Amino acid sequence: MLAAPKSSCRVDTLVIESTYGAKTHDSRKQCSVKLKLVIEKAVADNCVVLIPAFSIGRTQELLYELEQIIHVESIKNLTKKTKTIKVLNMNQNII
């Protein structure tokens, strides 16, 4: 993460561009779910996901969300494998 910027001077008037300022956005959770679904579909279809990211802040948020998706999925897969191993061991003990 980048360090927070420091103000260089006092500003009387600030004009900024705000392309999406008047739009209602999905929650972060909804966006994360949508991103996960897109990635899952791309993987299933053997495709590529190309995500343009034009600002450092948005790119950091996107990388964070991707890391969360990867981390959660790896834990789910590990849990599934562990459950499968336990089931196999139970079956072996029964025989």
C-alpha positions, 0 to 999 in steps of 0.5 A: 500500500502507498503512504497517505499523501500529504497536503502541500498547501491550503486550497481555497477552491478544488475542482475535481473530475467525478465520472461516477459521482452521481451513480449508485454503486453496488456494495463492495461485497456485491462487486466481489461476488460478481468478480469471482463469478466472472473469474470462475466462468473465464477459468471454466471457459479457458479464457482470459480476464482483462481488467483495465485499472487506471488509478493506483487506488482502484488497482490496489482495491482490485488486487486486494479483492483478488487476493481475498478471492484466492485466499478464500477459495484455497481454504475451501479447497483445502477443507474439501480435500480434508473432508475427502481424506476423512471420508476415505479414512472412515471407509478404510476403517470400516472395511 
